[in-house]
């Protein structure tokens, strides 16, 4: 028999392959890349061993990953959706934003964030003319961890409509409806008018919907508003504020509800709305965002 002992990339059995694979990757120059991929291989191989994955199950898994890619198009990102419903997105966010300081926790960006939303002056309305819904007047303040105001921060907001659809999902909504960017004033405040958002089901037409059905899980998210806060000298905050009386607050399908991000959507029936054209009931929301010092980054929109 030919002596092959000097060929260290030949696999003897299931126990030896992990070491062989890691040895093949050992010349990776990027230290962080090497650390990440080494850990990925180690944990993934351990997972396969633990569940003793069959050939047929492995093929089904490959087909699932393939279907995720095929379901991702310009206006829908199934990859992000899958990461969300498996808790990956929230875990990464919490690892990077929840610490022993008083900064506001992050929340997942979600699959519906779009870049280049309209810029508005403080107090302006992000609702297109004729859009239904109970008026909502939101006021926020951006401060640092010493409670000092952060002026000129860019605050990007977006939300679902009162029927639970983002504008890119709904042919009845104008482009960029319920999206806008605002700048904080010298005292760190920003204000805008919108309508109260509704909770909604995430899209279930793709493989993620099949997975949820197999797991007997509902597809719903509680009502919320998304915020991205970007300011020079501070880490970018990607977060959400949830309605305190919303359905599914305790069972968000993407595990995005963090206790500190539950805000009070207060109902008023006093006829004293901030805008004179509002004569019926309206809601208010007030929420402060605390930034940590650092270098700002800019989220990559998962859709156009």
Secondary structure, DSSP 8 states (H G I E B T S, - for coil): ----TT-TTS--STTTHHHHHHHHTTT-S-HHHHHHHHHHHHHHHHHHHHHT--HHHHHHHHHHHHHHHHT-BTTB-HHHHHHHHTTHHHHHHHHHH-SSS---------TT--SS--B--TT-B-S-TT--S-EEEEEEEEEETTS-B-TT-EEEEEE--TTS--GGG-TTS-TTTTEEEEE--TTSEEEEEEE----EE---SSHHHHHHHHTT---EE--EEEEEEE-TTB--EEEEEEETT-TTTT--TT----GGGEE--EEE-SS--SSTT--S-EEEEEEEEEE-BS-------S--
